[in-house]
Amino acid sequence: MTLSDILGLILSYIYAFALLLIVEAIGKRLNWNPNFTRKIIHIGAGMWVWGILYFFDHWYFGIIPFATFIILNYVFYRQQTFKQMDANDATLGTVYFAISITILFALLWRTGGEIDRAPIATAAVMAMTWGDAMASIIGRRWGTHKYQTFGHTRSWEGTAAMFVFSFLAMWITLMVLPGSALSPNSVTYLPAQAALFALIGAVVASAAEALSPGGTDNLSVPLLTGAILYILTLII
């Protein structure tokens, strides 16, 4: 374990608890709806994968923070530790999100000279981080055209937001991350390739989000999106 790995672990937990406590306090102060508070925390947690890539020298230490939050998030959910995040109608979505990130980065992120597919894992996480969050925020605020899947009501406005923000988040990731200092041993993509991968990934992510029962989209969206992006990189 290097000094950078140790610093990464320390900062990961500081960041995570600071995010929870600060957003919880602001949510209470401004009387935010718990659903909105959850999505702000959701975005903040998902964006930390960039911090993980920056700080850690070894991938197997880098996945530890998200792996431990599988357990911590379950405890928080059961105890309703953070009222603004885990309201009475909350699901196990925060637990599923931590599981998804851990699986994706354990399978695809490699350090030490091996071929690194962290851009695929990161893009899949960004689809969930931004796509799902904006789908919920926009859908709840402006969603007037409703539809139901598996007893769960969604809106076409929310699904459109899911597609647009998933595409943008994945395209930017696939343009910026491959070959950068954060992932020097990954395959780079031409702009058209990155756009095609992001487009297909956004379709899969939007379909998964629309069809998944409550909370399980935090599993289906990143894992299915990661799978299709991985397949695409093998084919093209």
N, C-alpha and C positions, 0 to 999 in steps of 0.2 A: 504494500500500500504506500503510495506516494503522499507527499505533503498536499498536493493538489486534490487527491482523493479524500483526504481527511477534511480539508477545507470545504470540498463539495458536499460532504455529508453534513457538516455543521451548518453550512449556509442553507442547505435544502430544508432542514427542520426549522431553522429560524424563519425562512421565507414562508413555509407552509403555515406555521402557527401564527405568524404575524398577519398573513393574509386572512386567516379565519377570524382572528380577534378583531382586526381593523374593520373588515367588511361587516362583521356581526355588529360592531359598535355603531358604524355609520348607518347600517340598515335600521337599527333600533331608533337612532336619533332622527333620521329622516322619514321614519315610518314606511320603509320600503316593503313591498309585498315579498314574502319569503321566496316565491318563485323567482323574482328578479334577483334577490340576494344570492340564491343558489347559482344562478347563471353567471353572476359576476365572479363568484368563487370558482366556478367551473372554468371560466376563461383564464383566470389567474393561475389555477393549478395546471391547466394544459400547457400554458406558455412556458412553464418552468422546464419543459423538456429541452428548451434551448439552453437554459442554465446548466442542465445536466451534461449536455454535450460540451459546453464550454469548460466546466470545472474538472470533470473526471478524466483521468488518464486510462482507467480500466473500466470496461463496460460492466463487468460483473459486480463492481462496487457501485457503479452508477445506477443500477436498477434497484438497489436496496431501499432508497427513500420511498419510491412508489410502492414497492412490495410491502413495506411495513405499514403503509397507509391503507392497504387492504383491510388489515385488522383494526387499525385505529378508526377508520371511517365507519366500520361496522359497529364499533363501540360507541362512537359519537351518535350514530343513527339510533341504536337501541336505547341509549341514555338520553337522547335529545339534548346533547351537551350544548350545541349551538342552535338556539331556537329559530334564528333567522334562516338557517340552512336546512334543518331537519324538522319541518313542521309536521303536524299530525298526518297530512296527506302525502308526505315524502315517501319516496321509494328507495331501493337499495342502489340507486344510480351512481352515487359517489363511490360505492364499493366496486361496482362493475367497471367504472372508469379507471380506477387504480389497477384492477385486474388486467384490463385491456392494454394499458400502457406498459405494464410489467411484461406481459406476454410478447408484445410487439418488439420491445427493445431487447428482451432476452433472446429472441430469435433472429433479429436482423442487425442489431448494432454490434459492431466489432471494432476493436482497437488493436494496436500493436502490429500493423502492417497487413492484416487480413483484408479481404474485400469487404467493404463496409456498406451496408444497406440501411443505415440510419435515416437517410432522406426519405425512404419509403415509410418507415415507422413514424417519422415526424410528420410527414404529409397526412398520413391516416389519422394521427392524433389531432392535427390542425383541422381536419374535416369535422371531427366531433367537437373540438374546442370552439371553433367559430361558427360552423354551420348549425349545430344543434342549439347553441346559445342564442344566435340571432333568429333562428326559426321560432324558438319559444318567445323571445321578447317581441318580435314583430307580429307573430301569430296571435299572441294574447292582446296586443295593442290594436292591431289593424285587421286581424283576421275575421272577415265576415262571411266568407264562403267555406262552409264547414263540410267535413266528411268524416266517416267513422271507419276504423279498422280495429278488429278484435275488441270492440267495446270502448275504444279510446278515441276521443274527438280531436281532430286536427283541422287545420285550415289550409286552403290552397296558397294563401299568402305566406303562411309559415313554411310550407314546403318549397315555395319559390325562393324564399330567403335561404333555406337550407341549401338549395342547389347553388345559388349565386355565391354565397359566402364560403361554401365548401370548395367550389371551383377556384375562387380567388386565393384562398388560403393554401390550397395544394399547389397551385401553379407558382405562386411566389416561393413557396418552400422548395419546389423542384428546380427552380431557377437559381435560387440563392445558396442553398445548402450544399449540393453535390460539388466536390472538389474544393470546397472552402476550408479554412483552418479548422472548422468544427467537424468536418468529415473529409479529410484529404484523400482517403483511399476509396472513395465512392465513385461510381460511374456518373459522368456529367451528361446532360441532355441538351439537345438543341431546343430553342424556344418553341418550335412547333411540336416537338415530341412532348415537352413538358405540358403544353396546352392540351394535347390529345390525352395524355395520361390523366390530367386533372379533370378533363371533361367526362371521361368514362368513369373515373373515380367518383365524381360528383353525382352522376346518375345512380351509381350503386349506393352511395351514402344516402341520397335522398329517398331511394326506394326502401332501404333498410330502416331509416328513421320513420318513414310513413307506416311501415308494416309491423314494426316491433311493438309488442305490448309494453305498457308503462314501465320505464326505467331500463328495460333490457336493450334499448337502443345504444346505451353506453357500452355494451358488449358488441352488438351486431354491426354498428356503423364503423368503428375503427378496425375491427378484426376483418370484416368483409372487404372494406376499402383497402386495407393493407394487403389482403390476399390478392385482390384484382390488380393492384399496382405491381406487386411482385411478379405475377404472371405476365403482365404487360412488358416488364423489363426483360423477361426471358424470351418473349416472342419478338419484340421489336429491337 
